[in-house]
């Protein structure tokens, strides 16, 4: 290492610039790759429902105007459900206030103990569903049972109506409410004075939230049984080969029941999931382009620097060849020199990567980056550095000793 260090001292400014370039690349690329991996992992998490078998629609003006103005809203909803069940290819229909990854959600605070504000758990996502919601959406219970017909009530959380007396919770929510305990039969409250108690009759193994963020998390929700959902969505479980046809015919069916209302949304649910991750996919492509450009610039910098040094050291190379150094010795010399420079850059870049990750955690809800990503980044940059220096090193090793010594 002594000859290598001595040679690098004669090019301090150049070496420092290359080390800083590698450090910057290491810090940015490591975090970029971690972001890409984090987003890809999130996109692969299942929603907990039958993605490829659902079509949904939302209407505006269901309770006012048109033919439905003088009718009971519950009768209108029942007529809608009956008409939708009659569509070819439809297996079941239900109403819900929202769907996983639909970006439209209701949240609430619940209490483990009435009158105890410290037992309050905020930002719990609230799913409301009519009879048949679990079967239609394909939600799987890991414990307990489905709601009974008599447990469905006419409930709207924005009106002064008593809530149901039973509920289902996700496994994640149950673990936060009653760590290490069996949630079945447990009670929680919707208010601090203990008026509205709900007993857990079922536990859902997995059900993504309508929006994933640091407040609601990814899978923390409660399901309540309601007879209908004002302003909610109609969800149809259909045969996969009938999705397009059902989506096409669905607005017309609802409009015939009440021509005055508007079908504001009608979508194949798989497209809803795809739309939710549209921004993530765009971010991944941007990060891939940025990462590729940074790595390419770093490789070009190493190639250019190594080629320059080969030209500057022609005499030294020739002398070493003349006194017995083999081509392999020359190649190994330049590789060791490159490894030293890249290694220093990686150490500085790793410190920068950790600092950048902490900043991203504070400002952009990014998860903590495991140390394994630093190791992966170090391996990638080390291999690229060795590949970048290989060409100039082979050219240096190919110079005949007599030509090298006479070229000065």
C-alpha positions in Angstrom: 0.0 0.0 0.0 2.9 2.4 0.6 3.7 2.9 -3.2 0.0 3.5 -3.8 -0.4 6.1 -1.1 2.8 7.8 -2.1 1.5 8.0 -5.7 -1.9 9.4 -4.6 -0.2 12.2 -2.6 1.0 13.7 -5.8 -2.6 14.1 -7.0 -4.4 15.2 -3.8 -7.0 17.5 -5.4 -8.0 14.9 -8.0 -8.2 12.1 -5.5 -10.3 14.3 -3.1 -12.7 15.2 -5.9 -13.1 11.5 -6.9 -13.6 10.4 -3.3 -16.3 13.1 -2.8 -18.0 12.0 -6.1 -18.1 8.4 -4.9 -19.3 9.5 -1.4 -22.1 11.5 -2.9 -23.1 8.7 -5.3 -23.0 6.2 -2.4 -25.3 8.4 -0.2 -27.8 9.1 -2.9 -27.8 5.7 -4.6 -28.1 3.8 -1.4 -31.2 5.8 -0.3 -32.7 5.7 -3.8 -32.4 1.9 -4.0 -33.9 1.6 -0.5 -36.8 3.8 -1.6 -37.3 1.7 -4.6 -37.2 -1.5 -2.6 -39.6 0.0 0.0 -42.1 1.0 -2.6 -41.9 -2.3 -4.5 -42.5 -4.1 -1.2 -45.5 -1.9 -0.4 -47.0 -2.5 -3.9 -46.8 -6.2 -3.4 -48.8 -6.2 -0.2 -52.2 -7.8 -0.8 -55.3 -5.6 -0.2 -57.1 -8.3 1.7 -60.0 -8.4 -0.8 -60.7 -10.0 -4.2 -58.9 -7.4 -6.4 -59.6 -9.1 -9.7 -63.3 -9.9 -9.2 -64.7 -6.5 -8.1 -66.4 -3.6 -9.9 -67.6 -0.6 -7.9 -69.7 2.6 -8.5 -70.6 5.7 -6.5 -73.7 7.9 -7.1 -74.6 11.4 -6.2 -78.1 12.5 -5.2 -79.3 9.1 -4.1 -81.6 10.5 -1.4 -82.8 13.7 -3.1 -84.6 14.5 -6.3 -86.0 12.5 -9.1 -88.1 9.4 -8.7 -86.5 8.6 -5.3 -87.5 11.9 -3.7 -90.7 10.5 -2.2 -89.4 7.1 -1.5 -87.7 5.7 1.6 -83.9 5.8 0.9 -83.6 2.3 2.2 -86.1 1.2 -0.4 -84.1 2.9 -3.1 -80.9 1.2 -2.0 -82.7 -2.1 -1.9 -84.0 -1.6 -5.4 -80.4 -0.7 -6.6 -79.0 -3.8 -5.0 -81.7 -6.0 -6.5 -81.1 -4.5 -10.0 -77.4 -4.9 -9.8 -77.7 -8.5 -8.7 -79.6 -9.2 -12.0 -76.7 -8.1 -14.2 -75.1 -11.1 -16.1 -71.9 -12.2 -14.4 -72.7 -10.7 -11.0 -72.2 -13.1 -8.1 -73.0 -10.8 -5.2 -73.5 -7.1 -4.3 -73.1 -5.0 -1.2 -72.7 -1.4 -0.1 -69.7 0.0 1.7 -68.5 3.4 2.6 -65.1 2.9 1.1 -62.6 0.3 -0.3 -58.9 -0.4 0.4 -56.6 1.9 -1.5 -59.5 4.1 -2.8 -58.1 7.2 -1.0 -61.6 7.9 0.5 -61.7 7.1 4.2 -63.4 7.8 7.5 -61.5 7.7 10.7 -62.5 7.9 14.4 -61.1 7.6 17.9 -62.0 4.6 20.1 -61.5 3.9 23.8 -60.3 0.8 25.4 -61.8 2.0 28.7 -64.7 4.5 29.0 -63.8 7.7 30.7 -60.1 7.1 30.3 -58.6 9.5 27.7 -55.2 7.7 28.0 -56.9 4.6 26.5 -58.0 6.5 23.4 -56.7 5.3 20.1 -57.0 7.8 17.3 -57.1 7.6 13.5 -58.8 4.2 13.4 -60.2 3.6 9.9 -63.9 2.9 9.8 -65.4 0.5 7.3 -69.2 0.4 7.1 -70.8 -2.4 5.1 -74.2 -3.8 4.3 -75.2 -7.5 4.5 -72.9 -9.7 2.4 -70.0 -7.3 2.4 -67.5 -9.9 3.6 -68.5 -12.4 0.9 -68.7 -9.8 -1.8 -65.3 -8.2 -1.1 -63.7 -11.6 -0.3 -62.6 -10.5 3.2 -61.3 -13.5 5.2 -61.8 -13.9 9.0 -59.0 -15.3 11.0 -61.2 -15.7 14.1 -64.9 -15.3 15.0 -67.9 -15.0 12.8 -69.7 -12.8 10.3 -72.4 -10.4 11.3 -75.9 -11.8 12.0 -78.9 -10.3 10.1 -80.3 -8.7 13.3 -77.0 -6.9 14.0 -77.3 -4.6 11.0 -78.6 -1.1 11.9 -79.3 2.1 10.1 -76.3 4.0 11.2 -74.5 7.1 9.9 -71.6 8.4 12.0 -72.3 12.0 11.0 -75.9 11.9 12.3 -77.2 11.4 15.8 -77.9 7.7 15.3 -76.9 4.9 17.7 -74.1 2.7 16.3 -74.2 -1.1 16.0 -73.5 -3.2 19.1 -70.9 -5.4 17.4 -67.9 -4.9 15.3 -65.0 -6.7 13.5 -61.4 -5.5 13.9 -58.2 -6.2 12.0 -55.6 -8.3 13.6 -53.3 -5.2 13.7 -55.9 -3.1 15.6 -56.6 -6.0 18.0 -52.9 -6.2 18.8 -52.8 -2.5 19.6 -56.0 -2.6 21.7 -55.4 -5.9 23.6 -51.7 -6.9 23.2 -51.3 -10.7 23.7 -55.0 -11.3 24.4 -57.8 -12.9 22.5 -59.9 -10.0 21.0 -63.1 -12.0 20.6 -65.7 -10.9 23.0 -63.7 -7.8 24.0 -65.4 -4.4 24.2 -64.4 -1.0 23.0 -66.2 2.3 23.1 -66.8 5.1 20.5 -67.1 7.8 23.2 -65.5 8.7 26.5 -68.6 8.5 28.6 -69.3 4.9 27.8 -72.6 5.2 26.0 -71.7 3.4 22.8 -70.0 0.1 23.4 -69.1 -2.4 20.6 -68.3 -6.0 21.2 -65.8 -7.8 18.9 -67.4 -10.8 17.1 -64.8 -11.3 14.4 -61.1 -10.7 13.6 -60.0 -9.9 10.0 -56.6 -11.3 9.2 -55.6 -8.6 6.7 -57.4 -5.6 5.2 -55.5 -2.6 3.8 -56.7 0.9 4.7 -58.2 3.2 2.0 -55.0 5.3 2.4 -51.7 4.2 3.8 -49.9 6.9 5.9 -48.2 7.4 9.2 -51.5 8.3 10.9 -53.7 5.3 10.0 -50.9 2.9 9.1 -51.6 0.2 6.6 -53.9 -2.2 8.3 -55.7 -0.7 11.3 -59.4 -0.6 10.9 -62.8 -1.6 12.3 -65.8 -2.9 10.3 -69.4 -2.0 11.4 -72.6 -3.6 10.1 -75.1 -1.2 8.6 -78.3 -1.6 6.5 -77.2 1.0 4.0 -74.4 3.5 3.5 -75.4 7.1 2.5 -72.9 8.4 0.0 -71.1 5.0 -0.1 -70.3 2.8 -3.0 -71.9 -0.2 -4.6 -69.5 -3.1 -4.8 -70.2 -6.0 -7.2 -68.4 -9.3 -7.2 -68.3 -10.5 -10.8 -66.7 -13.2 -12.9 -63.4 -12.0 -14.2 -64.5 -12.4 -17.8 -67.6 -10.2 -17.1 -65.9 -7.2 -15.5 -65.8 -5.0 -18.6 -69.4 -5.7 -19.5 -70.6 -5.1 -15.9 -68.8 -1.8 -15.7 -70.3 -0.8 -19.0 -73.9 -1.6 -18.0 -73.7 -0.6 -14.4 -74.4 3.2 -14.8 -77.4 2.5 -17.0 -79.0 0.2 -14.4 -78.7 2.8 -11.6 -79.9 5.6 -13.8 -83.0 3.7 -14.8 -84.0 3.4 -11.1 -83.4 7.2 -10.5 -82.8 9.2 -13.7 -82.1 12.4 -11.6 -78.9 11.1 -9.9 -75.5 10.9 -11.4 -73.1 8.0 -11.3 -69.9 9.8 -10.4 -67.6 6.8 -10.4 -67.6 3.4 -11.9 -64.4 1.4 -12.0 -62.9 -2.0 -12.1 -61.3 -2.4 -8.7 -58.0 -3.7 -10.1 -57.7 -0.3 -11.9 -58.3 1.5 -8.6 -55.4 -0.3 -7.1 -53.2 0.4 -10.1 -54.2 4.1 -9.9 -53.3 4.3 -6.2 -49.7 3.3 -6.9 -49.3 5.4 -10.0 -47.2 8.0 -8.2 -45.1 5.2 -6.7 -44.4 3.8 -10.1 -43.5 7.2 -11.5 -41.1 7.8 -8.5 -39.5 4.4 -9.0 -38.7 5.2 -12.7 -37.4 8.7 -11.8 -35.1 7.2 -9.1 -33.9 4.5 -11.5 -33.0 7.1 -14.0 -31.2 9.3 -11.4 -29.4 6.2 -10.0 -28.3 5.1 -13.4 -27.0 8.6 -14.3 -25.1 8.9 -11.1 -23.5 5.5 -11.4 -22.7 6.1 -15.1 -21.0 9.5 -14.2 -19.1 7.8 -11.4 -17.9 5.0 -13.6 -16.9 7.5 -16.3 -15.0 9.5 -13.7 -13.1 6.5 -12.5 -12.3 5.4 -16.1 -11.1 8.9 -17.0 -9.0 9.2 -13.9 -7.4 5.8 -14.4 -6.7 6.4 -18.0 -5.1 9.7 -17.2 -2.9 8.1 -14.5 -1.9 5.3 -16.9 -0.6 8.0 -19.3 1.1 9.9 -16.6 2.8 6.8 -15.2 4.1 5.2 -18.4 7.7 5.5 -17.2 7.0 3.9 -13.8 5.0 1.1 -15.5 7.8 0.4 -17.9 10.4 0.4 -15.1 8.3 -2.1 -13.0 7.9 -4.3 -16.1 11.6 -4.2 -16.8 12.6 -5.3 -13.3 10.2 -8.3 -13.4 6.6 -7.1 -12.7 4.1 -9.2 -14.6 1.0 -7.9 -16.4 -1.1 -9.3 -13.5 1.0 -7.2 -11.0 0.3 -4.1 -13.0 -3.5 -4.8 -13.1 -3.6 -5.6 -9.4 -1.8 -2.4 -8.6 -4.4 -0.2 -10.3 -7.2 -2.3 -8.9 -5.8 -1.9 -5.4 -5.4 1.8 -5.9 -9.0 2.1 -7.1 -10.2 -0.1 -4.2 -8.5 2.3 -1.7 -10.1 5.4 -3.3 -13.5 3.8 -3.6 -13.3 2.4 -0.1 -12.7 5.9 1.4 -15.6 7.2 -0.7 -17.9 4.5 0.5 -17.1 5.1 4.2 -17.9 8.8 3.8 -20.9 8.0 1.6 -22.3 5.5 4.2 -22.2 8.2 6.8 -24.0 10.6 4.4 -26.5 7.9 3.5 -27.5 7.4 7.2 -27.8 11.2 7.7 -29.9 11.5 4.5 -32.1 8.6 5.6 -32.7 10.2 9.0 -33.7 13.5 7.3 -36.1 11.6 4.9 -37.6 9.8 8.0 -38.3 13.2 9.6 -39.7 15.0 6.6 -41.2 12.3 4.3 -42.4 9.4 6.4 -39.7 7.1 5.1 -38.9 4.0 7.1 -35.6 3.4 8.8 -33.0 2.0 6.4 -31.5 -1.3 7.5 -27.7 -1.4 7.6 -27.8 -4.2 5.0 -28.6 -1.6 2.4 -25.3 0.1 3.2 -23.5 -3.1 2.6 -25.4 -3.6 -0.7 -24.4 -0.1 -1.8 -20.8 -0.7 -0.9 -20.7 -3.9 -2.8 -22.3 -2.4 -5.9 -19.9 0.6 -5.9 -16.8 -1.6 -5.3 -17.7 -3.9 -8.2 -18.4 -0.9 -10.5 -15.1 0.7 -9.5 -13.2 -2.5 -10.2 -15.0 -2.9 -13.6 -14.3 0.8 -14.4 -10.6 0.5 -13.7 -10.2 -2.8 -15.5 -9.9 -1.4 -19.0 -7.2 1.2 -18.2 -5.3 -1.3 -16.1 -5.3 -3.9 -18.9 -4.0 -1.2 -21.3 -1.2 -0.3 -18.8 -0.3 -4.0 -18.4 -0.1 -4.4 -22.2 2.6 -1.8 -22.6 5.9 -3.5 -23.5 8.8 -2.6 -21.1 11.0 -1.3 -23.9 8.3 1.0 -25.3 7.4 2.3 -21.8 11.0 3.2 -20.9 11.7 4.9 -24.3 8.5 7.0 -24.2 9.8 9.4 -21.7 
